[in-house]
């Protein structure tokens, strides 16, 4: 196997790992607070019942962070595997 | 072509000037209002000034270059593409309807907030960068190339057009509503004004014009959304940051709710509604005799009033009641059943705003919770599968710009969705603590003015002259418009909100219309019917398709179909089950092949449509046949997994895709410069 092909494979595996981890975070923040909302609502967070807060604001902030992190991390991966181009 | 930094600076300058211009227009109108300019004029100036702005952007960006027309020349900077996507995404329903939905559904409505934002995580991680790398013009393009041939492409065109068309009709319908209710133009005329507004942007300049108009529309809609609630937050809490302050107000609202729900007069009114519901039930059971008795009673009443020489107003009111009586027993059954349902909902207290998954017993609470989760899932996956959103990521200069652009899209969408629950809470707080309990004779003037157009209704059922919560009806579209009035802001702010709603509806309609006409002209005509067509001919075909689709959509909207909101809800399930599995597996699973994809798309879409027909009363179904008690709006929750499973099984049973396709999969996974060369080749 040529060097480029090996490098491309390693890059893709790293991408998959990152995607998997972030998807896990996404799924837990999307569905767990909805499922346990009643229980979480007995906790007060910054004035909000926690279950309400998560669905109305907390999850949204985590989504933004995920997308931001993904971009940063992928740029790093591209640099590490020599595939990055300035636009 | 890669003069991005210079382009970026120039665009930044234009849009800052534009915002300054718009703000001074609002300021001028505010001054003019103080000097006596009537609300009607303010509304119309907003309507025509904003449409004129969009039209001139459209005319300035006209183009006859294919790549410009389909994908804006692929040089839209990430930040601006983010704004354009946000405008494309946020429809009339998000802008006008969401605050009202949250007002009435409380916690359950948050499924829309999480669902419509969380979908962008899927877009970022699973689709946008890879579709950008693939770099063609439409979503069926990807399906056709990845799944070898026209079969997958045709299924894609069908599902895409189906989902987009109902959505575009709803947008044009929304334009008609906004213009007729808030600007005072007739509904049908409003529809055609909206149509003109949409066409001047998309017809001449395609994606390029639509992109720059959408950025302008985003700026107007976000200003219009944030201004009223920020001022109200300042008035109620002393801090002009509603997104942070409404938690405290939500707590106070919880206390207020308990107080209201135990108030004796409130309970008395609820009891009267319960009695009225029983009355309706009795009348329905006694049909047709009850209808005849009703008619005789009303005739007697009219004669009685006449002989007594009662005031003319009372007589004509009684005559009207007589005229409005149902003509046939069937009509009566329908009308009285509606009345019974309405009275029944008023007979019980609404659930407290923050309560999660309310229900009478554990089983109904579980059912509400399952539906909440299912709806969140379907809205997320549907977001990541709507073609008019995905094509926006074809327009960025590079793969990394596509990734960054998803971040900006989500950020700009976030600004609105994170504010919507604050709208609901502030409006509810004001209604519960100030409006309810006040004297019916001295209600604020907006109650009367919206009462005339049927958006607000007050009925003093117990005749005590005081407004109880159960006696007040607010149309859910009015919640957003209520906030400027409650905050005591001048009419110019209401006009601004109407302009924002219009921008939201027009921008979404533009994006959808382009998607439909591109699917028809590019995928059906150019790729399948006449691959030899010249560039010029392709553009002529696209533009004529655009015109036809737009006029048909406006015509359907002007018929005011009742079922339109229902269908928009279903569009997410349809798009999710048809596209999502095939697109994601096409990128992440090399072994997925033509037969698997076609079977999976048809099976997923089929299950979704079957479930809708099985459970939705509109198609003669009923919820008794539901699986796990899931409502038809979330039918995609069954279609999506079926799609994945069928693609996997059928792909494994049939031969793997060709070496060429496998090379394509490798190609889209990698972010390198070869992308540019390939594109250049393809766009020739």
Interface residues (C-beta under 8 A of the other chain):
Chain A: X8 X11 X12 X15 X16 X19 X22 X23 X26 X30 X31 X34 X35 X37 X38 X40 X41 X44 X46 X47 X48 X49 X51 X52 X53 X55 X56 X57 X59 X60 X63 X64 X66 X67 X68 X70 X71 X74 X75 X78 X83 X84 X85 X87
Chain B: X2 X4 X107 X110 X111 X113 X114 X117 X118 X120 X121 X122 X124 X125 X126 X129 X243 X247 X248 X250 X251 X354 X355 X356 X357 X365 X369 X372 X373 X376 X377 X380 X397 X398 X400 X401 X403 X404 X406 X407 X410 X411 X414 X417 X418 X421 X588 X666 X669 X670 X671 X672 X673
